[in-house]
Amino acid sequence: MFHTAVCDLLGIRYPILQGAMQGGGGVELVAAVSEAGGLGVLPTFGGTDQKLREDIEAVRTRTGRPFGVNIMPMGRGITERCAATCIELGIPVVTTGRADPGEAVVRRLKDAGIKVVSVIPTVEHARRMAGEGVDAVVASGSEAGGHVGTVSTLPLVPQVVDAVRIPVLAAGGIGDARGFLAAFALGAVGVQMGTRFMATEESDLNEWGRERLLAMRETDTIVTRAMTGATVRCIRTPEIVTYEEAVARGTDAATLKEMAAQVRASRYGEGKRDRRQSAAGQVAGLITGIVPVADLIEGMLAEAARLAQGLPAVAGR
Ligand SMILES: Cc1cc2nc3c(=O)[nH]c(=O)nc-3n(C[C@H](O)[C@H](O)[C@H](O)COP(=O)(O)O)c2cc1C
């Protein structure tokens, strides 16, 4: 029922992408989403080329289905190296996040036959990426987890749909069949979900993160520059709240820099796996259980099909 242009473009059964998640989604999640008919996407932010190669190999031992690699433009040749590895290893889909990787990189990927999907926070950014020749864009609203802009999903998606001639997917705040269906009503032909996929059996999230996700309300996230320098939506923690209060007081740049370093230093508890700060979106408030990825996807699609049948009746009431 929900077979769209994105399914044909990316060679997937369902129009559902798992947004790359540094610290939230590793090889198990990526493989599980692809195996369940969506597109799993590996994160690369802050990682090495060796780690990317190992991750790609690990996903390939778990699924024969297509999966993607995410490139976060970070400068100093990292973007180019990451693109070169994707080309060398025959990755079918590359998604780009946070910024424009540059026309030259997009062209190299495309020349190698790779489909490029760019996550964008504004209409202008969507137009630029479409002009550079990407195959699709993900219009990601400010309610999303991770790097965000200022426009929320509801107004962003239809404006992007009107502005470009390539397929548009919606992201930001989608966590169940209702959000999935709403994306289609806005003109999207698929969705990308991040936060909801973190609350699955296959995700990388540690116990702290899982407990937090299940307990969170819709107001328990916060946007901060403390993590990467750009605006990132995270789980609200005391450390980030203290930092943002200092920002609001007009604290000087040098002190803020020191405080941001402290926030990042408080990222881990006992060990590296014990991450105590994490990106997450407002949809966290909707999450009530940790489920297997396949159940999440199948359940969402079945419920969306059921809801879709009832829509005209609701509208006519
Ligand atoms: C923990 C976490 C880490 C993320 N890391 C990345 C990343 O490395 N690259 C990227 O392009 N997007 C990243 N994102 C954004 C997601 O790919 C996705 O677009 C977003 O989560 C969608 O919004 P939602 O959380 O409301 O579903 C991250 C999101 C989360 C929650």
The ligand as an SDF file (V2000), in Angstrom:
LIG
                    3D

 31 33  0  0  0  0  0  0  0  0999 V2000
   21.1460    9.9550   18.9120 C   0  0  0  0  0  0  0  0  0  0  0  0
   21.0340   10.5890   17.5550 C   0  0  0  0  0  0  0  0  0  0  0  0
   22.1590   10.7090   16.7710 C   0  0  0  0  0  0  0  0  0  0  0  0
   22.0780   11.2650   15.4850 C   0  0  0  0  0  0  0  0  0  0  0  0
   23.2030   11.3070   14.7020 N   0  0  0  0  0  0  0  0  0  0  0  0
   23.1090   11.7360   13.4070 C   0  0  0  0  0  0  0  0  0  0  0  0
   24.2270   11.6350   12.5340 C   0  0  0  0  0  0  0  0  0  0  0  0
   25.3160   11.1730   12.9040 O   0  0  0  0  0  0  0  0  0  0  0  0
   24.0600   12.0820   11.2490 N   0  0  0  0  0  0  0  0  0  0  0  0
   22.8620   12.5900   10.7960 C   0  0  0  0  0  0  0  0  0  0  0  0
   22.7620   12.9780    9.6050 O   0  0  0  0  0  0  0  0  0  0  0  0
   21.7760   12.6670   11.6040 N   0  0  0  0  0  0  0  0  0  0  0  0
   21.8740   12.2360   12.8820 C   0  0  0  0  0  0  0  0  0  0  0  0
   20.7480   12.2400   13.6850 N   0  0  0  0  0  0  0  0  0  0  0  0
   19.4280   12.6310   13.1020 C   0  0  0  0  0  0  0  0  0  0  0  0
   18.6770   11.3710   12.6240 C   0  0  0  0  0  0  0  0  0  0  0  0
   19.3640   10.7650   11.5600 O   0  0  0  0  0  0  0  0  0  0  0  0
   17.2380   11.6760   12.1500 C   0  0  0  0  0  0  0  0  0  0  0  0
   17.2390   12.5420   11.0360 O   0  0  0  0  0  0  0  0  0  0  0  0
   16.3910   12.3000   13.2660 C   0  0  0  0  0  0  0  0  0  0  0  0
   16.5540   11.5500   14.4410 O   0  0  0  0  0  0  0  0  0  0  0  0
   14.9200   12.3160   12.8460 C   0  0  0  0  0  0  0  0  0  0  0  0
   14.1040   12.8940   13.8040 O   0  0  0  0  0  0  0  0  0  0  0  0
   13.3950   12.0510   15.0130 P   0  0  0  0  0  0  0  0  0  0  0  0
   14.4740   11.8560   16.0260 O   0  0  0  0  0  0  0  0  0  0  0  0
   12.3160   12.9470   15.4820 O   0  0  0  0  0  0  0  0  0  0  0  0
   12.9060   10.7710   14.4330 O   0  0  0  0  0  0  0  0  0  0  0  0
   20.8260   11.7330   14.9860 C   0  0  0  0  0  0  0  0  0  0  0  0
   19.6830   11.6140   15.8040 C   0  0  0  0  0  0  0  0  0  0  0  0
   19.7620   11.0470   17.0620 C   0  0  0  0  0  0  0  0  0  0  0  0
   18.5220   10.9210   17.8990 C   0  0  0  0  0  0  0  0  0  0  0  0
  1  2  1  0
  2  3  1  0
  2 30  2  0
  3  4  2  0
  4  5  1  0
  4 28  1  0
  5  6  2  0
  6  7  1  0
  6 13  1  0
  7  8  2  0
  7  9  1  0
  9 10  1  0
 10 11  2  0
 10 12  1  0
 12 13  2  0
 13 14  1  0
 14 15  1  0
 14 28  1  0
 15 16  1  0
 16 17  1  0
 16 18  1  0
 18 19  1  0
 18 20  1  0
 20 21  1  0
 20 22  1  0
 22 23  1  0
 23 24  1  0
 24 25  2  0
 24 26  1  0
 24 27  1  0
 28 29  2  0
 29 30  1  0
 30 31  1  0
M  END
$$$$
